[in-house]
Amino acid sequence: MKPLVTLLLLMFTAPLWAKNYQILKCLGEEEKRFHLKKETGPVYELNQRLISEMVQIPRIEIQTEDYLAICTGQKFSESWKLLERSIKKGKALFIIPESITGMQREMTKGMIDDYMEGTREILLNFINQIQMLSPTPTCLKEEIPELNNFFIEIKYLQEDVDLKQIFEGKDEKIFEKLKNYPLAFEKCRADLKKKAKSKSTAAPRKS
C-alpha cells in the first residue's frame, strides 16, 4: 500500500512537505545530535527509520501531552520515546487535522495504519541490533528476564494481533531496561572479568 499512497500524497500535498512539522523537527534535532557526535548504533538506526516513516504521513500531529513527553524533558532518545508511545497508545497517539478531508484524509489514515503495523518489525529490528552488540549471547535475557517472553510474543503471535494488545498488562520496566541496555552490557562485561579472574586464581600452579 505504501508506494501508491505515498505517490498520491505527494501529488496532492507536495508544497506541504517542505514544512517542518513538530514530530519531524523533533526527530531531526536528534539526528543532528547523532551527526555532530558522529554516533551510530541501534538508536541512530531507529531515528533514521522513524524519520522515513513520519515523512510519509504529511501534516500528521500528535497529542500535546505526548509531544511534550517525547520532545522535551529528559533527552534519552526522541525516537525511542516515539516508538514506545506508538506501541502503548496505538493510533490514538495521532491526530489528523480537520483541514485534511476527503480522499486525502482516508489516505492519511491508511498511512497511520501502515506505520502502526510496522511498529512490530521496527521494535524487533531494534532488539536484534542491540543483541548484536551484546558481550555475551545470553546477556540481554539474563539482565532483562521479562524480555524473553515478550520477544517471543511479538515475534510469533499472529500479525493481525495489535502490538498494543500484546503490550497491555506487561511490566513497563521492560521498556525502561531495554532503553538502558548499555548498563546491562556493562554488568555482563564486569561479570565476565570476574569469572576470568576467578578461573585464573583457581588454576593450579605448575611445580
C-alpha positions, 0 to 999 in steps of 0.5 A, a space after each residue: 500500500 505504501 508506494 501508491 499512497 505515498 505517490 498520491 500524497 505527494 501529488 496532492 500535498 507536495 508544497 506541504 512537505 517542505 514544512 517542518 512539522 513538530 514530530 519531524 523537527 523533533 526527530 531531526 534535532 536528534 539526528 543532528 545530535 547523532 551527526 555532530 557526535 558522529 554516533 551510530 548504533 541501534 538508536 541512530 538506526 531507529 531515528 533514521 527509520 522513524 524519520 522515513 516513516 513520519 515523512 510519509 504521513 504529511 501534516 500528521 500531529 500528535 497529542 500535546 501531552 505526548 509531544 511534550 513527553 517525547 520532545 522535551 524533558 529528559 533527552 534519552 532518545 526522541 525516537 525511542 520515546 516515539 516508538 514506545 508511545 506508538 506501541 502503548 497508545 496505538 493510533 490514538 497517539 495521532 491526530 489528523 487535522 480537520 483541514 485534511 478531508 476527503 480522499 486525502 484524509 482516508 489516505 492519511 489514515 491508511 498511512 497511520 495504519 501502515 506505520 502502526 503495523 510496522 511498529 512490530 518489525 521496527 521494535 524487533 529490528 531494534 532488539 536484534 541490533 542491540 543483541 548484536 552488540 551484546 558481550 555475551 549471547 545470553 546477556 540481554 535475557 539474563 539482565 532483562 528476564 521479562 524480555 524473553 517472553 515478550 520477544 517471543 510474543 511479538 515475534 510469533 503471535 499472529 500479525 493481525 494481533 495489535 502490538 498494543 494488545 500484546 503490550 497491555 498488562 506487561 511490566 513497563 520496566 521492560 521498556 525502561 531496561 531495554 532503553 538502558 541496555 548499555 548498563 546491562 552490557 556493562 554488568 555482563 562485561 564486569 561479570 565476565 572479568 570476574 569469572 576470568 579472574 576467578 578461573 585464573 586464581 583457581 588454576 593450579 600452579 605448575 611445580 
